[in-house]
């Protein structure tokens, strides 16, 4: 089983038929899809920084570029439109395209909006992204969203901005053992590895150009292969899903069982709540 746990409804994944074709080409069962740039067919070229220079955490400087682009293009204002688009894609192939709901943390009442949209859409995951809409990773809103997700069996996916945000988020994760959390882009697994492993914290390894084999190995050593999740971050990089699958298969110190868990079994188990696979 192969599941892409992190992709966006644009570029190579703009239309349902494109998505299914891409999944079939690599033998993937499903994708967890979130918004980004509604209607955009652009696929971005990203240099293989993680392959050439595996030491740094490349998402930190990339975050600054992302935040700048989001502000200049006014992309955060399109989150609701993007969530609607992702839900429509889910309806086109409900067993293979799962909806990750992107929460606007700067909206007038984020929790009320979250509850209203979940009652309509029954999405499979909730996402927050500091580069798009600001939030305190240890603040009251995040604790409320974490509790909300825990009551409904939904994972909470977070893209964080700085090392201090990662350190603060660890305390939030620890405070909500009933909620499963996914940390985008292994940022910063080195910070998390200095703490006690948490059973409810999982590490996304997308995209292949910005997350190194070193970081993946650190996540496996720290949390175990059962807490590491395949993702592509499509369309931010070319042919990301295939390349990240191949990256996992090439890591020699992973067992066959480790690879199976990372490539899909972990995500399948994580999404096995009643809400996750309902229309």
N, C-alpha and C positions, 0 to 999 in steps of 0.2 A: 504494500500500500504506500502510495506517495501522495502527500497533501502539501500544496503551497499555502502556508499559513499567513502570508503577508504579500498582498499585491493590490494594485490600484486599477480602477475602472477607466483606464485611458491607455493610449499607446497600443501595444499589442493586445491588450485586454479591453478594448473599447466596446466591442460588440460580442454578444453571446456566442455566435458561431466562431468568431476568432478565438475566444477563450477556450471553448471545447476542443477546437483543433489543436491549440497549443498544449492543452493538457494531454490529449490523446497522443501527440507526437513524442512525449516523454514518458508515457505510461502513468500519468498522474490521475488520481481518482477525483479530486476536487480542489477548489481554491477558496480561501477566505479573503473576500474582496472588500476593500474600502474605497471611499472617494479620493479624489485629488484634484484633477483638472477636468471638469465635465466637458465632454465633447472633443477633447484633444486627442488627435491621432499621433502625436509626437512621441517617439521613443528616444531617450537621451543616450548619448555616448558618454560613458564614465571611464576614466583611466583606471587601470588595475593597480591602484595604490596599495591595496592589501597584499597583493602578490609580490610586488617589487620591494615594498618597505613594510614588513609585517609587524614592526614594533609599535608604531604610534596608534592611537585611537583616532581614526580618520573621521569619524562622525562628528567630532567636536568642531574642527574647522568647517566641515561641510554644513553643519547646523547654521553657522553664520551666513553662509550663502543662501541656504534655504529660507531662513527668516527674512533676509533682504528681498528675495524674490517674492515671497508671500505678501510682504508689505507693498512692494512696488506694483504688483499685479492685482492687489485686492482679493487674493485667492480665498481668504478666510470667509468672505461674504458669500461664497458659493458652496459652503458646506451643506446647507439644506438641500440645494439642488443636486449635489453629488450623492447625498444619502438616498434621495428619491431614485436617481439613476441606478444605484447599486441594487436597490430593492427590485426594480424592474428586471435587472439582469438575473437576480435570484429567482424571480418568478418564471423566467424563461428556461431555467434548468435547476430546479430547487434541490435536487440530489447532488449537484456537482458545484454549484456556485453558492457559497454561503455568505451572508451579509455581515460585515463588521461595521457597526454604527459609529460614526465619527462624531463625538460630542463637542459642541461649541461651548467651551467653558466660559466664554465671555458673553454669552447670550443673557437675556433678561432673567430667565429662571431655568438654568440647565437641567436640574433634576425633574422639573415638571415636564420639560420638553422630552427628556429621556423616557419618562414614564408614558407620555402620550404616544411617542413614536414606537415604543416597544409594544404597546397594546395593539397598534395597527400592524406592525411588521414582524414581530417575534424574531428579531435578529439573533445572531449566534455569538457575537462578541462586541465589546465596547472599546473604543479607542479614544485616547487623548494625546495631543501633540503640542509640546511647548513652543515649537517654532511657528505654529499656526495661530493658536489662541493660548494666552498665558494662563498658568495656574501654578499654585504653590504645591509641590509634590508631597508636602506634609501638612497642607492646610485643610480646613474643614470641608471644603467641597470635595476634595479627593477622598477623604474618609467617608463622606456620605455616598459618593459614587461607588466606592469599594464595598460598602455595606449593601447597597442596592444590588450590585452584581452578585455578591455572595448569596443573597436571598433567592436569586433567580438562577443560580448555577451558571452564570456567564463569566468567562474570563475577561479581565481588564488589561488591555494592551496599551502601553505607554511609551511614547517617544520623548526622551528627556534631553535637556539642553547642555548642562554643565556637570562636571564631576560632583560638585556639591549637591546638585539636584538628585543625582544617583544615590549619594550617601543618605540624603534625607528620605528618599523614597524607600530605602531599605527598612526604615523604621515604620513606615506606613504598611508595607507588606507584612511585616512581623505582627502588626497590630490587628490584622484581619486574616487569621488562619483559615477561615471558612471561604475565602475568596482566592481564586487562582489569578496570578498576575503574570503577564508576559512583558519582558523588557526588550524593546525594539533594538535591533542592530548590535546586540551584545554590548551595549553602552551602559556602563563601563564595567565589563566583567572583572577587570582587575581590581576595581574598588569593591565590588561585591565579594570577590574571592578572599578578601581580608576579613570578612564577616563569617558568622556561622551560616552554613547552608540552610535554606528555608524550603520546606516541602512544597510550598505554594508559589514558588518563584521559578519561572521558565525563561529561557533565553532564545530569542529569535536571531537567526544567523544571516539575515539578508542585509545588503545585497552582496554578491560575491566579490565585487571590486573594492568594497570598503570594509569587509569583515574578513580577517585573516585566519588561516589555519591555526596560528598561534592562539588567537582568541577562542576559536572553537574548542581547541584542546583544553584551554583554561576553564571554559564552561563545563566541559565533560569532567575534568578532574575535580572541580569545585562542587558541582551539583549532581553529576551523574548523567549518563547518556539519556536517561528517561526524563531529563528536564531541558533538553535542547531541541529546538523546533526549526524545521526547514521553512524558509521563506525565499521569495525572489525579489520583492520590492519593485516588480515590473510597474512602469516602464523606465525606471531609473537605472539604466544599463541595458545592454543588448543581450537578448537570449539568456536572461538571468536564471530562469528556472532550470534549464538544461545544465548550465554551467555550475550551479550550486549543487545539483544532484551529483554531477561528476566529481565535484570537490569532495563531497562526503565519501563517495566510493573510493577515492584515491588516498584517503587518510589511513595509513597502514596500521596504526595502532588501535583502530576501531575494529571490534568484532562484527561479524555478520548481524548479530542481534542488536548491537549498538547502532549500526547503519539503518536497520529496519525501524528502530524506535525513532531516530532523528528524522528520517525521510517521511514518516507519516503516522506511525502507530501512536506516538505521544500526542499529536494533535487530535487524532481520532478519539483517544481516551479523554482528552481535555474537553472535547465538545459533546460528550455523551450526557448532556442534560436534556430534559424534555423540551426546553425552549430551542435548543441548538438546531434541530433538524425539522422543526415544524414550519409550516408556510405562514 
